[in-house]
Amino acid sequence: MSASGGTKAIVAALVANLAIAVAKFVAFLFSGSSSMLAESVHSLADSGNQGLLLLGGKKAKREATPQHPFGYGRERYIYAFLVSIVLFSVGGMFAIYEGYEKIKHPHEIEAWYWPVGVLVFAIIAETFSFRTAIVESNQTRGNLSWKEFVRRAKAPELPVVLLEDLGALVGLILALIGVSLAIVTGDGVWDGIGTLCIGILLIIIAIILAAETKSLLLGEAAGTEEVDKIKAALVDDTTVTRIIHMRTLHLGPEELLVAAKIAVQHHNTATEIAQAINAAEDRIRAAVPIARVIYLEPDIYNEAAAEAGTNPAGTQGGPSAH
């Protein structure tokens, strides 16, 4: 994912959510709808989440230091994880509490045209934000399904914005249904039920986001395509004859560590091996530009040891599932 694409989607979501949060809160003041209050807090929390993603992207650009020699690329994962916590606590739990209170102490919705009008406006604004996230995601999604894209994406911003916007749209529809039923029946319980459903939806999305970003924080391997390119670039069939074993690790969305033990000819001199390693590193960086840190260890391949499992010939496979 390009950083510019992620930033564009985040900014679009931020602008939409700020405008929607203000409109929803005004509608709550005039109508007393708990769905409107829950939705205004939801939009405000989403605005804060977009701010966290932008802050994480900025902090991730800091140069490496002696204390953090691999840089700060994982800052983006940390702030994406914080987003899931905010969405769970401020968004989901608050909505469930408001829904419970409204079901327990229902009251009719006043000035019904305020919440209905604001919800229609919010659906239009969220659709614009969601469309922007889809367009930006399609530039890097390739042939992956949306589920695979969310699970395999190494850059957290677009999956986070996609799930947030999807949750916001579904939540708005639930709020509109709840408010409409409360207006038609004159029973405010429906408004509370809509609010409760919004809270449950937000908590489900927050749990999904937390699981995905936790996996990224723990450290994930390169994708299958990148691993295949690295394998092809490593072996030159002259000095480097095979990969004994290899590991990759994302230091950040656009920073990859590659560590491999490579087999060389037993008669190669130290100079020839050093030149072969330098050439292999150049080929890897040309094939996979995000491979920033590369460690290659030369060794003599021992077939008997490999068969016994002490000198494994297998190489790392594709990405682990989140």
N, C-alpha and C positions, 0 to 999 in steps of 0.2 A: 504494500500500500504506500502510495506517495504521501509524504507529510502534508503537502498542500491540499490533496484531496480530502484527507481527514479533517484538516483545519476548516475547510470550506463547509463540510457537513456539520461540524461542531458550531460554527458561527451561525449558520442558518437555523439550527435547532435553538441556539441561545436567544436569537432575536425573536423567534416565534414564541418560545416559552415565556419570555419576559412580557410580551404583549398579551399573551393569553392569561398569565397569572393576574395581571392588573384587571383585565376584563372580568375574569371569574370572581375575583374578590368584590368588585363593584356589584356584580349580580347577586352575590351572597348577601351583601348589605341591604339590598332592596327587597330580596325575596325570602331570606332566611333559610335557603335550601342547604342542607348539610352536604349534598352532592357537590354543590358549588364551592363550599368551603374546603372539602377534601380535595377537589380538583385544583383549586387555587394553590393549596399547599403542595400538591403534586407537581404543578407547573413551576412553582418557586424552587422546589427541591431539584427538579430537572435543570433549571437555570444554574443552580449551584453546581450541579454535576458537570455541566458543560464548562463552567469556570474551572473546575478541578482538572478536567481533561486538558484544557488549554495550559494550565499551570504545570501539569505534568510534562507536557510536550516541551515547554520552555526550559524546565529544569533538566530534562534529559539531554539537552544540547551542551551542557557544561563539559569542559575539557577534563580528561582523566587526570587524576592526582596520584601522588605516591600512596596515599591511603586507599584510593579507589582506582587501581591501575587499569581496570577494564571499563572505566567511564561510568556514566549515569543513565545508560539507556533503559534500565529497568524502572526508572522513575515513572515511566508511562504505565507500566503494569501496576505499580503501587497506587497511583491515583485512580486508575480504572477500578481497582479493588475497593478503594474508598467510595467510589460512586455506588457500587452495589450495596455497601453498608448504609449510605445515606438514603438510597431508594427504599431499602428494607425498613429502616427505622422512621425516618421523617415522612416518607410517602406511604408505605404500606401499613405500618402499625397505627399511624395517626388516622388513616382512612377507616380502618377496622374499628377503632375506638369511636370515631364520629358516627359510623354506621350503627354500632351497637346502641349508642345514646339516642339516636334518632328513632330506632325501632322501639326502644324502651319508652321514650317520651316523644311521640310523633306530634307534628303540628302541620297545618295546611301551608302550602307554598303561596306567598303573597307576590303580587306583581309578576305573574308567571312568564310574561313576555321577556323579562330580563334574563333569566337562566336559559330559556329556549334560544333567544337571539345570540347570547354569548356562546352557547354550545355550538350553534351552527357556525359562528365565526371561528371558534377554536378548531373545529373539524377541518375547515378550509385551510387555516394556518398550519395545522399539524400535517395535513396532506402535503402542503408545499415542502415542509421540512423533511418529511418521510421520502418524498420524491427525490429531493436533493441527495439524501443518504443512499438511496437505491442507485441513482445515476453514478455517484462516486464509487460505490462498491462494485458496480458492474465493470468498471475499468480494470479491476484487479481480480475479480471473482473467477474469471475464466469459465471452465466447464463445471465448476463445483456447484452443487445445489446450495440453497440458502442455509440449510442446516449444516452442511459441511463447511461452508464459508465461515459461519459463526464459530464452529468448533476448531477449525484449523488456522484461522487468521492469526498471524503473529503480532500484528499491530492492533491494539485493542479498541482504538477510537471508533472506527466504523461499525463493528459489531455492537458496541455499547450504544451508539446513537441509533442504530437500526432497531434494537430491542426496546430502547426507551421510546422512540417514536411509535413503534408498533403498539406498545403498552398504552401510550397516551391516546392513540386513536381508538383502540378498543375500550379504554376507560371512558372516553368521551361518549361513545355510543351507549355504554352501560349507564352513564349519567343521564343521557338524553332519554333513555327508556324509563329509568327510575323517576325522573322529573315528570315525564309525560303521563305515566301511570298515576302518579300522585295528583296531578292536575285533573285528570279525567275522573278518577275515583273520589277525589277529595280526601284521600287517606295518605298522610305523610309517611306511613310505614314503607311505602314503595320507594320513597326517596332514600330512606335509611338502608333498604335492601340494595339499592343501586350503589350506595357508598360502600357498603360491606363488600360487594363484588369487586369494586375498584381496588380495595385494600388487598384482597386475596390475589388479584391479578398482579399487583405491584410486587407482592412478596414472592410470587412464583418467578417473575422476571428477575428480581434481585438475587434469588438463589441460583438461577442459571448463570447470571453474570459473575457471581462470586465463584462458582465452580470453574468457569472458563478462565477467569483471571488468576485464580489460585494456581492452576496448572502452569500458566505462563510464569508466575512468580517462582514456582519450584524449578523451572528451567525445562525448556522443550528443545527437541532436536530440530534440525532443518527439515523442510518439507521433502517429500519424495523426489520431486523434480530437481531440487537443489542438490540432494544427496547423489543422485545419478550423475549430475554434471561434475560434481567434485570427484567422484570415482573415475569418470572418463578423463578428467584433467590430470589426475595424479600419475597414472601409469603411462610411461613412454615406451615400454617394451625394450628399452636399451639398457638404462641403468636401473630405473625403477620398474621391476618386473611384475609386482602385484601389491595389493593392499593386504597386510596381515590382519589388522583390525583398525577401525576408525570410529571416532565419536565426534558429534557436532553438538553445539549448544548455543541457543540464542542469548546473547548478552543484552539484547534489546531488540525491538522490532526490525531494525535495519543494521544490526551488528551480529555477526556470526563468528563463533570460535570453532576452529577445525583442528582436531588432534588425531594423528594417525601414525601407526607403525607401518613402515613400508619395507618391502623386500628389495635388496640390491644384490648385485653380483658379488660373489666372494672375492673376485680378483680386482674389483674396483679400488682405486686409490682414494684417500681421504679427499683430495682435491676434486676428483670426479664425482664423488658422492655429494660434496658440498655444492658443486655446480648443478647437479641434478636436483637437489632439494630446492635451490633458489629458482630454478626453471619451473619446477612443479608448483611452487608458491605463486609464481607469475601466472601460470596457466589457470590455477584455481581462482585467483582474483579476477582474471579476465572472464572466466566462465560464470562466476558468482561474485559480483562486486561487493556484496555485503559481507563476504568472508574477510573480516578485518584482522583477526588474530589467528595465525596458523602455526601449529607446532608439528613438525615431522621428525620422527625417530627412525633412522635406518637400522635394519637388522637383516640377518641371513635367514631366509625362509627354511624351516625344518618341517618337512612333510610328515614325518613320524610324530613330531610333537604336536603338529596341527591336528592330526587324526586322534591323538590322545586327549586333545582339548587344552593342552598347556600352552599352545601357541596358535590360537584360533585363527583360521583363515577367513571366517565370515566377517562381513562388514556391517556397519549399522544400517538398519532399514529406514523406512519412512517415518513420518511424524507420529508421535504418540497421540492417542485421542485425548481430548481435554477431559 
